[in-house]
Amino acid sequence: MSLQSALKAMGEQVASLVKDGSLIGLGSGSAVAAFVVALGERVRKEKIIVSGVPSSIQVEQVASANGIKLEHSSRLTAIDVVVDGADQVDASYNMIKGGGGAHFREKVMIEVSKQRIIVSDESKFVENLTRTVPVEVTSYSKDVVEGKLKELGGKPHLRSLEKGYPYFTQNGNLIFEADFGTIKYPREMEMNLLKVPGIIANGLFTMHIDTFFRARNDGKVDELTP
């Protein structure tokens, strides 16, 4: 079996947990896409009724193509379960997210959901967080935030597109990629970033997650409970 097979199996396993009538928070990424495809299969075969609140255009398109009814963000507070991915997960189940630029919406979604599930492949699980932290900022606050990130020990650079144009989120904001090296105290770092005026959201996620599903290269799927 391959990792791709494990991602498919993981998607099917998580989709089997969704109850008829559920409102689902849909995160972003390839692992979430595999879950949405599997959920669409259940909708078609079992005629269950589910709907989702998307966090990005990417997952919105996948959900629409697989027959998942989409709801407006006004329904966020009614979410039963959120299924999201992660760019990196440390040994204490803290995460870095935001590779797709949707971390502001994903953080809101996770915080309001009754049940929280993260799906990812085994390459994302590490001892300590080391990836750059995506920091969403307004254009107005860009220079101020850049200075504050440096004061916190970070090396920030603006995320850009292939031809050098700045990357803008669906919220119309910019993203700094802030390199803090090895992050041994993610909760403290997240709190420090939250105090900086002009930062809309940062990619450190230290809230409690109910279940992690890990797709392995040997084709197996682990279910982890923090």
ChimeraX attribute file (.defattr): number of C-alpha atoms within 10 A of each C-alpha:
attribute: neighborCount
match mode: 1-to-1
recipient: residues
	/A:1	10
	/A:2	13
	/A:3	17
	/A:4	18
	/A:5	17
	/A:6	23
	/A:7	28
	/A:8	20
	/A:9	19
	/A:10	29
	/A:11	24
	/A:12	19
	/A:13	17
	/A:14	21
	/A:15	20
	/A:16	13
	/A:17	10
	/A:18	17
	/A:19	14
	/A:20	14
	/A:21	11
	/A:22	16
	/A:23	24
	/A:24	26
	/A:25	29
	/A:26	29
	/A:27	33
	/A:28	27
	/A:29	21
	/A:30	18
	/A:31	26
	/A:32	25
	/A:33	24
	/A:34	23
	/A:35	26
	/A:36	29
	/A:37	21
	/A:38	21
	/A:39	26
	/A:40	24
	/A:41	18
	/A:42	19
	/A:43	17
	/A:44	13
	/A:45	9
	/A:46	10
	/A:47	11
	/A:48	16
	/A:49	15
	/A:50	20
	/A:51	19
	/A:52	28
	/A:53	26
	/A:54	25
	/A:55	24
	/A:56	20
	/A:57	12
	/A:58	16
	/A:59	21
	/A:60	22
	/A:61	13
	/A:62	19
	/A:63	24
	/A:64	14
	/A:65	12
	/A:66	17
	/A:67	17
	/A:68	24
	/A:69	15
	/A:70	17
	/A:71	15
	/A:72	9
	/A:73	15
	/A:74	8
	/A:75	12
	/A:76	21
	/A:77	13
	/A:78	16
	/A:79	21
	/A:80	19
	/A:81	23
	/A:82	23
	/A:83	26
	/A:84	27
	/A:85	27
	/A:86	26
	/A:87	19
	/A:88	24
	/A:89	26
	/A:90	18
	/A:91	12
	/A:92	12
	/A:93	23
	/A:94	21
	/A:95	26
	/A:96	26
	/A:97	27
	/A:98	28
	/A:99	17
	/A:100	13
	/A:101	25
	/A:102	24
	/A:103	27
	/A:104	20
	/A:105	18
	/A:106	25
	/A:107	21
	/A:108	14
	/A:109	27
	/A:110	26
	/A:111	16
	/A:112	17
	/A:113	20
	/A:114	14
	/A:115	17
	/A:116	21
	/A:117	20
	/A:118	23
	/A:119	26
	/A:120	25
	/A:121	24
	/A:122	17
	/A:123	13
	/A:124	17
	/A:125	18
	/A:126	15
	/A:127	13
	/A:128	20
	/A:129	26
	/A:130	17
	/A:131	18
	/A:132	24
	/A:133	26
	/A:134	28
	/A:135	28
	/A:136	30
	/A:137	25
	/A:138	18
	/A:139	14
	/A:140	11
	/A:141	14
	/A:142	18
	/A:143	12
	/A:144	14
	/A:145	23
	/A:146	20
	/A:147	13
	/A:148	15
	/A:149	20
	/A:150	14
	/A:151	10
	/A:152	12
	/A:153	12
	/A:154	18
	/A:155	17
	/A:156	22
	/A:157	14
	/A:158	18
	/A:159	20
	/A:160	15
	/A:161	10
	/A:162	8
	/A:163	6
	/A:164	8
	/A:165	10
	/A:166	14
	/A:167	17
	/A:168	18
	/A:169	17
	/A:170	14
	/A:171	13
	/A:172	11
	/A:173	19
	/A:174	25
	/A:175	28
	/A:176	24
	/A:177	22
	/A:178	23
	/A:179	19
	/A:180	20
	/A:181	15
	/A:182	13
	/A:183	17
	/A:184	14
	/A:185	11
	/A:186	20
	/A:187	15
	/A:188	12
	/A:189	16
	/A:190	17
	/A:191	13
	/A:192	12
	/A:193	22
	/A:194	14
	/A:195	9
	/A:196	13
	/A:197	13
	/A:198	18
	/A:199	22
	/A:200	18
	/A:201	21
	/A:202	26
	/A:203	27
	/A:204	25
	/A:205	22
	/A:206	18
	/A:207	14
	/A:208	12
	/A:209	17
	/A:210	13
	/A:211	17
	/A:212	22
	/A:213	23
	/A:214	23
	/A:215	28
	/A:216	21
	/A:217	17
	/A:218	12
	/A:219	16
	/A:220	16
	/A:221	23
	/A:222	14
	/A:223	13
	/A:224	12
	/A:225	11
	/A:226	10
